[in-house]
Amino acid sequence: MEIYQVDNIRDKKEFLKKLKVHGGGVSIMAKKMELLYFYIKDLKTPAVNILKQDALSIGAELATPSGVIICEKESYDSLLIGTRKHIEILAKKELSQPFGLKKVAKELEEFLKSKEYPIKIMGIINANDDSFFSASRFMEKDAFLKIEEMIEEGADIIDIGAVSSRPNAVNVSKEIELERIKPICDMIKSKKLYDKISFSIDSYTPSVIEYALKSGFCFINDITGASDDEVIKLAVDYGAKLIIMHMQGTPQTMQDNPCYDDVMVEVSNFFEERIARCEALGVKREDIILDVGIGFGKSLEHNLTLLRNMRHFKKFGCEVLVGASRKSIIDKIIPTPTEERLAGTLAIHLQTVQNGGVSLVRCHDVKEHYQALAVLHSLSI
């Protein structure tokens, strides 16, 4: 007899099937193999005590501050710890409880319903001369060659923009933006490259977006987070997927002392409001992709908090995108010039994928990401 510890069982059901576990037991056991954590803010003290007892009664746990048992304060923050099976039981149990626990139960149910999506790579092409990473800048003929290269390297989507959104970027008129992007759109349309790969337009200008959609693009990457109803309506009219990004401020102001009471709560509330707005105008939830906007109006700690907890945003039933490619977050952790940030980029992107919250990786270096994700997948089965 031999025994060894097993880690990184990403596809738990597949692992159990290979072990030849009886069919009915696979789903039951898989739920017991996944440990989940939920941070609950400002829960009324009686509710904290009830939830603590209910959690303990089924083998889960609620970590609470000292003083809860004697009700020193009206409300407390706490950490709920349990397997997926525990959380399913608690969600049903708390539906009949008072003091706000019914809302907790419904929130937990939303998390449990989150979908799994296959991992996809989105390559980046910038049709302008001032993007923060010079190696991502391609104009006309060079853009065509880069598209062909990214297709060969394994990209699933290519995101093309003509205006820099780096901090303090210069404002560009919609006429100049269209002038920059038009030759690339025309080339994609004439060569029917949209039959080979999906294209995304990185813009929030309706006239530019519509020109791209007419050229065969099927994604809209909007850094303003669907703030313009006209952009939302274009997504509906052309059946395009809409990427909603969170940004505090504008590219010109976003890094002027960004401030949040709680970045997770505020970004989550932003997505909830924007998703509702998009759905009201006809966008299907499955056509919405969420991007927390790493580096867009966030400090280092804000960015790290969001990256550590990307899984939270799956609760909306949308795909979640991570885009930290060569960004200054890496330089703030360890001083590194932009041209040398590939290793840091891969570390961030692989960790967020491994954590289970991300399905779309936006990057400059397609070949390296394709290889790294393939290896990660092999290690995680």
Backbone torsions as a table, in degrees:
resi	resn	phi	psi	omega
1	MET	NA	134.0	176.2
2	GLU	-129.3	154.9	179.1
3	ILE	-143.0	140.0	174.2
4	TYR	-146.9	152.5	-178.9
5	GLN	-78.3	139.9	-178.7
6	VAL	-112.8	131.5	177.7
7	ASP	-122.3	166.8	170.6
8	ASN	55.9	47.7	173.3
9	ILE	-86.3	89.2	-175.5
10	ARG	-69.6	-51.7	178.7
11	ASP	-97.9	89.2	-173.2
12	LYS	-66.2	-39.3	179.4
13	LYS	-64.3	-41.5	179.8
14	GLU	-64.9	-39.0	178.4
15	PHE	-60.8	-45.1	-179.0
16	LEU	-68.1	-35.1	177.3
17	LYS	-64.8	-40.2	178.1
18	LYS	-65.6	-28.3	176.4
19	LEU	-77.3	-6.2	-179.6
20	LYS	65.6	37.0	173.2
21	VAL	-66.7	143.3	-179.8
22	HIS	-55.5	139.2	-173.8
23	GLY	-44.8	-49.1	-177.2
24	GLY	-68.1	-24.6	-177.0
25	GLY	-82.8	-18.5	-176.3
26	VAL	-60.2	-50.8	-177.9
27	SER	-66.0	-41.1	-179.2
28	ILE	-63.0	-47.3	-177.5
29	MET	-70.8	-34.7	-179.9
30	ALA	-60.2	-36.6	179.5
31	LYS	-67.6	-25.3	-179.8
32	LYS	-86.0	-9.2	-176.8
33	MET	-94.0	-8.2	-174.7
34	GLU	-110.6	112.7	-179.8
35	LEU	-90.9	128.0	-176.8
36	LEU	-117.1	151.2	179.0
37	TYR	-128.6	133.5	178.3
38	PHE	-130.7	120.1	177.1
39	TYR	-87.2	121.1	-176.9
40	ILE	-112.5	120.1	-174.9
41	LYS	-99.1	141.3	170.0
42	ASP	51.7	46.5	175.9
43	LEU	-86.1	135.3	-179.2
44	LYS	-56.3	142.1	-173.6
45	THR	-56.1	-44.9	176.9
46	PRO	-57.9	-38.0	179.2
47	ALA	-65.8	-39.3	178.4
48	VAL	-60.0	-44.8	-178.5
49	ASN	-67.2	-38.8	177.9
50	ILE	-65.0	-47.4	-178.7
51	LEU	-63.0	-36.9	178.0
52	LYS	-60.4	-48.0	-178.8
53	GLN	-67.2	-41.2	179.4
54	ASP	-65.3	-38.8	178.6
55	ALA	-65.0	-47.5	-179.7
56	LEU	-62.1	-33.8	-176.9
57	SER	-65.8	-20.9	-179.6
58	ILE	-112.7	5.8	177.4
59	GLY	95.4	5.8	175.2
60	ALA	-93.0	-170.1	-178.6
61	GLU	-149.7	148.8	172.4
62	LEU	-125.6	110.6	178.1
63	ALA	-80.5	125.6	-176.0
64	THR	-132.5	157.5	175.2
65	PRO	-70.0	159.3	174.2
66	SER	-67.5	149.8	-179.4
67	GLY	102.3	-13.6	-179.1
68	VAL	-63.8	-43.5	-173.3
69	ILE	-63.3	-28.6	179.8
70	ILE	-104.4	11.2	173.3
71	CYS	55.4	50.0	179.5
72	GLU	-64.9	-33.0	-179.0
73	LYS	-123.5	164.4	-179.1
74	GLU	-75.3	-28.4	-179.4
75	SER	-149.1	160.6	-178.2
76	TYR	-143.8	157.6	167.5
77	ASP	-90.3	151.2	179.9
78	SER	-152.8	166.1	178.9
79	LEU	-122.2	116.5	177.8
80	LEU	-89.2	129.6	-176.2
81	ILE	-126.7	125.8	178.2
82	GLY	-175.8	167.3	175.2
83	THR	-75.1	168.6	176.3
84	ARG	-57.0	-38.2	179.0
85	LYS	-64.1	-43.1	177.7
86	HIS	-58.7	-45.4	-176.3
87	ILE	-66.3	-36.8	175.7
88	GLU	-59.4	-45.5	-178.5
89	ILE	-65.2	-44.9	-179.2
90	LEU	-64.5	-39.1	-179.6
91	ALA	-59.3	-40.4	178.3
92	LYS	-71.2	-39.9	-176.0
93	LYS	-66.5	-41.3	-174.4
94	GLU	-78.6	-10.2	178.0
95	LEU	-59.6	-25.8	-177.8
96	SER	-100.9	6.2	-176.4
97	GLN	-96.9	153.4	179.7
98	PRO	-88.0	-167.3	172.2
99	PHE	63.5	30.2	177.3
100	GLY	90.6	0.4	-178.1
101	LEU	-72.5	-24.1	176.3
102	LYS	-63.2	-39.4	177.6
103	LYS	-66.2	-40.4	176.4
104	VAL	-58.4	-45.2	-179.3
105	ALA	-59.7	-44.4	-178.8
106	LYS	-67.1	-37.0	176.7
107	GLU	-63.6	-43.1	179.5
108	LEU	-62.7	-39.6	178.1
109	GLU	-61.7	-38.2	178.4
110	GLU	-62.3	-42.8	178.5
111	PHE	-62.7	-40.7	-176.9
112	LEU	-67.9	-23.8	-178.1
113	LYS	-87.0	-1.6	-175.5
114	SER	-60.1	143.0	-174.8
115	LYS	-91.3	159.7	172.6
116	GLU	-104.7	136.9	178.8
117	TYR	-125.2	149.5	175.9
118	PRO	-66.6	149.5	179.7
119	ILE	-76.0	132.7	178.8
120	LYS	-128.6	151.2	179.8
121	ILE	-108.2	130.0	176.2
122	MET	-112.2	113.8	177.2
123	GLY	-81.8	155.2	-175.7
124	ILE	-113.7	128.9	171.9
125	ILE	-129.8	128.2	-180.0
126	ASN	-111.5	121.3	-180.0
127	ALA	-95.4	49.1	177.8
128	ASN	-150.2	166.8	-172.9
129	ASP	-106.3	15.5	-178.1
130	ASP	-131.3	17.7	174.6
131	SER	-65.1	151.1	-171.4
132	PHE	-64.0	-24.7	178.9
133	PHE	-110.3	107.1	-172.1
134	SER	-60.8	-30.0	-177.6
135	ALA	-72.7	-3.7	178.5
136	SER	-97.7	2.3	-175.2
137	ARG	-92.1	120.8	-179.1
138	PHE	-141.6	133.6	179.6
139	MET	-117.1	138.6	173.2
140	GLU	40.1	-106.1	-174.5
141	LYS	-59.9	-41.0	179.2
142	ASP	-63.6	-34.7	178.1
143	ALA	-63.5	-41.5	178.3
144	PHE	-60.5	-44.8	179.7
145	LEU	-63.7	-38.2	179.2
146	LYS	-69.4	-37.8	176.5
147	ILE	-60.5	-48.0	178.5
148	GLU	-59.5	-39.2	179.3
149	GLU	-65.6	-44.0	-179.4
150	MET	-66.0	-36.3	176.1
151	ILE	-61.3	-45.0	-179.8
152	GLU	-64.5	-33.6	-176.0
153	GLU	-80.4	-12.4	175.0
154	GLY	113.4	13.7	177.4
155	ALA	-66.5	147.8	174.9
156	ASP	-98.9	-30.5	-177.6
157	ILE	-140.9	147.0	172.8
158	ILE	-122.2	125.2	-177.2
159	ASP	-100.5	119.9	-175.4
160	ILE	-119.9	127.2	178.3
161	GLY	-134.7	162.9	-177.4
162	ALA	-126.8	9.4	179.5
163	VAL	-135.0	129.3	178.4
164	SER	-71.4	139.3	176.1
165	SER	-115.5	18.4	177.6
166	ARG	-65.8	161.0	178.3
167	PRO	-54.7	134.3	179.2
168	ASN	64.7	24.2	178.2
169	ALA	-63.0	148.1	179.4
170	VAL	-74.1	135.5	176.3
171	ASN	-64.8	141.0	-179.0
172	VAL	-125.1	136.9	-180.0
173	SER	-69.1	157.2	179.3
174	LYS	-65.6	-27.3	178.4
175	GLU	-67.8	-44.2	179.2
176	ILE	-68.3	-40.0	178.3
177	GLU	-59.0	-45.9	179.9
178	LEU	-66.1	-39.0	179.3
179	GLU	-61.0	-37.0	179.9
180	ARG	-72.5	-41.3	-172.6
181	ILE	-85.3	-25.2	-173.0
182	LYS	-56.0	-47.9	-179.5
183	PRO	-60.8	-34.8	179.6
184	ILE	-71.2	-42.7	177.4
185	CYS	-60.3	-44.1	-179.0
186	ASP	-62.8	-39.3	179.5
187	MET	-67.1	-42.2	178.5
188	ILE	-61.7	-42.5	-179.6
189	LYS	-68.1	-46.2	-176.6
190	SER	-66.3	-35.0	-179.3
191	LYS	-93.2	0.4	-180.0
192	LYS	51.8	43.2	-179.4
193	LEU	-67.2	-20.2	177.4
194	TYR	-65.1	-13.1	173.9
195	ASP	-78.4	-17.9	-178.5
196	LYS	-95.9	-32.1	-173.5
197	ILE	-158.0	158.2	177.4
198	SER	-86.2	144.1	179.9
199	PHE	-116.9	143.2	178.3
200	SER	-120.3	137.4	176.7
201	ILE	-99.8	119.5	-179.7
202	ASP	-90.2	88.6	-175.6
203	SER	-162.6	158.5	171.4
204	TYR	-124.4	14.3	178.9
205	THR	-95.1	113.8	-175.0
206	PRO	-52.0	-44.2	-177.5
207	SER	-65.1	-37.3	178.2
208	VAL	-70.2	-43.7	179.5
209	ILE	-60.5	-45.8	-178.0
210	GLU	-64.2	-38.2	179.0
211	TYR	-62.4	-42.0	179.5
212	ALA	-65.7	-42.9	-179.4
213	LEU	-63.6	-37.5	176.8
214	LYS	-68.1	-18.4	-179.3
215	SER	-93.2	1.5	176.7
216	GLY	109.5	2.5	176.0
217	PHE	-70.4	149.3	-178.5
218	CYS	-132.7	8.2	174.1
219	PHE	-128.5	144.0	171.8
220	ILE	-117.6	120.5	179.0
221	ASN	-104.8	100.2	-171.3
222	ASP	-107.1	105.5	-178.2
223	ILE	-70.9	-13.9	177.0
224	THR	-88.2	4.4	172.6
225	GLY	67.5	43.1	178.2
226	ALA	58.2	44.5	179.0
227	SER	-80.9	-16.2	-177.8
228	ASP	-109.2	117.8	-179.2
229	ASP	-58.5	-29.6	-179.7
230	GLU	-64.0	-37.1	177.3
231	VAL	-66.4	-42.9	178.8
232	ILE	-60.9	-43.7	-179.6
233	LYS	-65.2	-34.1	175.9
234	LEU	-64.0	-39.7	177.1
235	ALA	-60.6	-40.6	179.0
236	VAL	-67.8	-48.6	-175.8
237	ASP	-61.5	-35.7	-176.4
238	TYR	-103.9	3.6	179.1
239	GLY	62.6	33.6	-177.5
240	ALA	-89.8	152.2	172.0
241	LYS	-80.1	142.9	-174.1
242	LEU	-117.6	119.5	176.9
243	ILE	-92.3	118.4	-179.8
244	ILE	-101.9	115.2	179.3
245	MET	-106.1	144.1	175.8
246	HIS	-91.9	133.5	175.0
247	MET	-144.0	132.5	173.3
248	GLN	-93.3	115.8	-177.7
249	GLY	87.8	-151.2	178.8
250	THR	-125.6	168.0	177.1
251	PRO	-54.1	-28.1	-178.8
252	GLN	-79.0	-22.9	-175.1
253	THR	-122.5	-9.3	-166.1
254	MET	-61.9	-26.9	-179.2
255	GLN	-101.1	16.3	175.2
256	ASP	-85.2	80.0	179.0
257	ASN	56.1	62.2	177.3
258	PRO	-59.5	139.0	-173.4
259	CYS	-141.6	136.3	177.4
260	TYR	-140.2	146.6	168.4
261	ASP	-70.2	-44.0	175.5
262	ASP	-152.9	108.6	-173.0
263	VAL	-62.7	-35.3	179.7
264	MET	-65.1	-45.6	-178.6
265	VAL	-66.0	-43.6	-175.5
266	GLU	-70.6	-40.2	177.2
267	VAL	-67.7	-39.3	178.6
268	SER	-63.2	-44.1	178.6
269	ASN	-64.3	-37.2	177.2
270	PHE	-59.8	-47.3	-179.9
271	PHE	-63.7	-41.0	-179.8
272	GLU	-59.1	-43.5	-179.4
273	GLU	-68.1	-43.8	-176.6
274	ARG	-71.2	-36.0	176.9
275	ILE	-62.6	-45.2	178.8
276	ALA	-60.2	-40.9	179.4
277	ARG	-64.1	-44.3	179.4
278	CYS	-65.1	-43.5	179.7
279	GLU	-64.1	-37.1	179.5
280	ALA	-63.3	-27.5	-179.8
281	LEU	-95.8	3.3	171.6
282	GLY	110.0	1.3	177.9
283	VAL	-78.5	133.2	176.7
284	LYS	-78.0	142.9	-177.3
285	ARG	-58.7	-36.4	-179.3
286	GLU	-69.2	-10.2	177.3
287	ASP	-98.5	8.2	179.3
288	ILE	-105.5	134.8	176.5
289	ILE	-121.1	136.8	-176.4
290	LEU	-105.9	136.4	178.5
291	ASP	-131.2	117.8	-176.3
292	VAL	-70.7	-11.1	174.9
293	GLY	75.6	58.6	178.0
294	ILE	-59.8	125.5	179.6
295	GLY	86.5	-2.3	-178.8
296	PHE	-104.0	86.6	-179.7
297	GLY	76.2	42.1	178.6
298	LYS	-141.1	144.2	172.0
299	SER	-81.0	175.3	176.9
300	LEU	-56.2	-46.2	-177.4
301	GLU	-66.9	-36.8	175.5
302	HIS	-60.0	-47.2	-179.9
303	ASN	-61.0	-45.2	-178.5
304	LEU	-64.4	-40.7	178.8
305	THR	-60.7	-45.4	179.8
306	LEU	-64.6	-44.0	-178.8
307	LEU	-65.0	-36.2	179.6
308	ARG	-69.7	-23.4	-171.8
309	ASN	-123.6	31.3	-178.5
310	MET	-60.2	-28.0	-177.6
311	ARG	-60.0	-28.7	179.9
312	HIS	-53.9	-39.7	-171.3
313	PHE	-74.1	-7.7	174.6
314	LYS	-68.3	-16.8	-176.7
315	LYS	-61.2	-20.2	-178.7
316	PHE	-80.0	-6.5	179.3
317	GLY	78.1	15.6	179.4
318	CYS	-110.5	159.9	170.0
319	GLU	-69.2	151.9	-179.9
320	VAL	-120.6	131.4	-179.0
321	LEU	-104.1	141.8	170.4
322	VAL	-115.8	134.7	-179.5
323	GLY	-141.4	82.0	179.6
324	ALA	-114.5	16.4	-170.7
325	SER	-58.1	114.0	174.8
326	ARG	58.5	21.2	-175.8
327	LYS	-78.4	167.8	-173.4
328	SER	-68.1	-14.5	174.9
329	ILE	-54.5	-35.9	179.8
330	ILE	-68.0	-43.4	179.4
331	ASP	-64.2	-32.1	-179.6
332	LYS	-75.3	-24.8	176.7
333	ILE	-80.7	-46.8	176.4
334	ILE	-146.2	115.5	-174.8
335	PRO	-50.7	118.2	-174.8
336	THR	-149.3	129.3	175.5
337	PRO	-64.2	154.4	-176.3
338	THR	-52.0	-41.3	-176.1
339	GLU	-66.2	-14.7	-176.0
340	GLU	-115.0	23.5	-175.1
341	ARG	-101.6	16.8	-179.9
342	LEU	-63.9	-43.9	-178.3
343	ALA	-61.2	-44.1	178.4
344	GLY	-64.8	-38.5	176.9
345	THR	-59.5	-48.6	-179.6
346	LEU	-61.9	-39.0	179.3
347	ALA	-60.6	-45.8	-180.0
348	ILE	-64.4	-50.4	-174.8
349	HIS	-66.4	-41.2	-179.8
350	LEU	-66.8	-38.3	179.9
351	GLN	-65.4	-41.6	179.9
352	THR	-67.3	-35.5	175.4
353	VAL	-67.4	-44.9	-180.0
354	GLN	-60.3	-36.0	-180.0
355	ASN	-70.1	-14.2	174.1
356	GLY	90.0	12.3	-177.4
357	GLY	-101.4	-13.5	-169.8
358	VAL	-119.4	141.6	175.7
359	SER	-125.8	-9.9	-179.3
360	LEU	-129.8	121.3	-177.1
361	VAL	-110.8	116.1	179.7
362	ARG	-95.8	121.9	-171.5
363	CYS	-150.3	159.9	174.6
364	HIS	-84.3	-29.4	-169.9
365	ASP	-109.9	85.1	-173.9
366	VAL	-66.2	-49.2	-176.0
367	LYS	-56.5	-46.5	-178.1
368	GLU	-67.5	-38.1	178.2
369	HIS	-68.7	-39.6	179.1
370	TYR	-59.9	-45.7	179.7
371	GLN	-64.8	-47.4	-176.9
372	ALA	-63.3	-41.4	-179.9
373	LEU	-69.1	-34.5	176.9
374	ALA	-64.6	-42.3	178.6
375	VAL	-67.1	-43.4	178.6
376	LEU	-58.4	-43.3	179.4
377	HIS	-60.1	-42.4	-179.9
378	SER	-65.0	-35.6	-179.2
379	LEU	-76.1	-21.5	-171.0
380	SER	-97.3	-0.9	-178.4
381	ILE	-81.8	NA	NA
